[in-house]
Amino acid sequence: MEGIVRVVVVVLFGVLISGIRCQEDTDRTSAGVYMVTLKQAPSSFHNSSRAKKTTHPFRFPASTSGGANTLENPSFRNITTKHHRYGSRIARVHDSLLRRVLKGEKYLKLYSYHYLINGFAVLVTPQQAQKLSGRKEVANVIPDYSVRTATTHTPQFLGLPQGAWLQEGGYETAGEGVVIGLIDTGIDPTHVSFADGLSENNYPVPEHFTGVCEVTRDFPSGSCNRKLVGARHFAASAITRGIFNASQDYASPFDGDGHGTHTASIAAGNHGIPVVVAGHHFGNASGMAPRSHIAVYKALYKSFGGFAADVVAAIDQAAQDGVDVISLSITPNRRPPGIATFFNPIDMALLSAYKKGIFVVQAAGNTGPSPKSVSSFSPWIFTVGAAAHDRKYSNSILLGNNITIQGVGLAPGTDEDYTLVSATDALNDSETPTDEYVNECQDSSSLNQTIIQGNLLICSYSIKFVLGQSTINNAVQTARNLSAAGVVFSMDPFIIGFQLNPVPMSLPGIIIPSSNDSKILLQYYNSTLERDPVSRKIVKFGGVACIVGGVEANFSNSAPKIMYYSARGPDPEDNFLQDADILKPNLVAPGNSIWAAWSSGGTDSVEFLGEDFAMMSGTSMAAPHIAGLAALIKQKFPHFTPSAIGSALSTTASLRDKDGGPIMAQRAYANPDLNQSPATPFDMGSGFVNATAALDPGLILDLGYEDYMSFLCGINGSEAVVLNYTGTTCGPTTTVLTGVDLNLPSITLAALNQSRVVQRTVTNVGGMNESYSVGWNAPYGVSMKVTPAHFSIGGGEKQVLTVLLNSTMNSSVASFGRIGLFGDRSHVVNIHLSVVVKIAYNVSSN
């Protein structure tokens, strides 16, 4: 074990982290990791063009760890040296500053950030951090903080084969030339979803991408290819804390969790990959942009999650490498402190990525359904919530008394009735079990095969399953060892409101997720037992049942539907939960019960251990759907800004389910389908993504980096923090904007005090002249007027819309409306309005 730890330290510290200065006996008892930013601009500010680069032939660097860890360029192309030279110079500046300020003291520099942020991460004591913050060169010193992780049918549900893919020339070219950077738990490079030889078509690595592939024992040479074009890992902050588990977490880009492999394949996994789990075929999988390229930046780990210092390093590297889209299925564990949630190292790094033209997608978080639970805050980040799509897997059990009970389980059914036998009634005669959880069927040794053979074994789904101490796989193996015809899991009555995903089983089986339904099952079972009147031993098992299989999918028209766990707006501007004038989430996408690739070393879901695919749920699954669709938009409109891509997605989103009714939102964790109501923009943003319409938006609402700087300067008391993070001075002559003033594809007012005039500027990207009619629905308690009511606009031209809002009542209950622009070439553009507090004129005083 000591040897493994030593190798990990050498690999990570010797190769990945440039310019480390380490005093060996650093006292870490009072030390912590701090992120330090300097006032001098980072390297990206010195070269605003990603197209013009000076290159030289790539040379493999000499390994600093006996060949255990190197970097390679998988396509043997040229890579840029300009930023590497500048980055090395900045790293030397960082080292010099630390030596001068902390002369003779112990410290450990973890990273030098130089592309998006000029700064570094360092392990120091609070007193040393105070010394650094007092230097005139230093802009900010912030303690590190933790972060956490928050598909066979969804392409069809989103209409890609006959819509968006068709517009891009079919799935064999959809997304080609676009690089999606995923900051997650890594990737399994051996998975067929990331192979590059499945098509005979030419598949070059994009010239603008200059990333490399880290090589380790877990991630050998050749792991990267023309599909997986780059891979690195970042774990310095975790290692300094002593929580890095080399046996679980892997000091390489390899995915020991499963989450990163899953999200990568959702965004850009290969098309037509058979999904076979537990011996059952569940269709063929495809990513949203199956010909896009993938670059992986591992900064999250199975055993502890991740830390901001590592995530910022990953973002900085992804931007320097030239990715076009960044997907983060991660959220902070707490709201950032300070005057506004926008001012935190991750969001500020992503603002710089935005400036470089990178579209940034982030999961909203899985903390719903309460208001203000969203964990992605800034307007330059495209925040995605989770919705259910129309495919469901459900099975049922038909009891001998003709009662049918619904359940879950990706398992076949039985072709006839079989006798029910509970594990607690099938103990060996000589056995006196000491395990009170013997009814969980985790061990076959104490159970009587003669009694169970050929029958349906009833097992209890207790709290130990929820905690991962017992597993479905073990119970299924027990049933198989005892030659049972199948297995039935009844829910322990002490588990209340727990939501179960379908679980694969290799033999007939069902999990009854309701404790009330489980009680019906057990009452029937007990009522059919025949016992000896003297000994009370069971002499006959009289209950029978038939399992109706859950391998075949069912399809529902009541989709999409906002899932209970999907985090909700309004967007909290600060820790006092003041509402921001920003709509969050921006959009919802499929996130529930998503089939996608699974790592061979994935342990995040024990029920899919050893499988090539897994079904997962969460906003983590929704975000890469949007990342892949953004790649399709970037492919068609290569000059679109990140805001233009976000606008195309937002203004074309669907507002109705498949039946034509309103999209519903689940409002409770327990019995969510019984607690739902029509979704509002605080549940679903602008709506459910419409992939085909987003590729032909007609009009877009655009804005640039300088607009966001004016917005940040407009936040009360922000001058110092804006200067610290960006180097921009908010002076008395600086134009300031509120969130309402930003040219976003939505209008959100935390408070409408009597009246307000809002403007939005639209640009025609349809290429042809088009005439539009303007309609609107005012939020309750608000009167409104939009001018002009009609306009004609040529290709590339702009049109200003003026919106006059008047409060007609005093209310603190949020209300919602919409502006619709209807073009004579069939374009429809929706701009959603959300007004929280409404303050009307005081009639008595007038």
Order of alpha helices (4+ residues) and beta strands (2+ residues): alpha-beta-beta-beta-beta-alpha-beta-beta-alpha-beta-beta-alpha-alpha-beta-beta-beta-alpha-alpha-alpha-beta-beta-beta-beta-beta-alpha-beta-beta-alpha-beta-beta-beta-beta-beta-beta-alpha-beta-alpha-alpha-beta-beta-alpha-beta-beta-beta-beta-beta-beta-beta-beta-alpha-alpha-beta-beta-alpha-alpha-beta-alpha-alpha-beta-beta-beta-beta-beta-beta-beta-beta
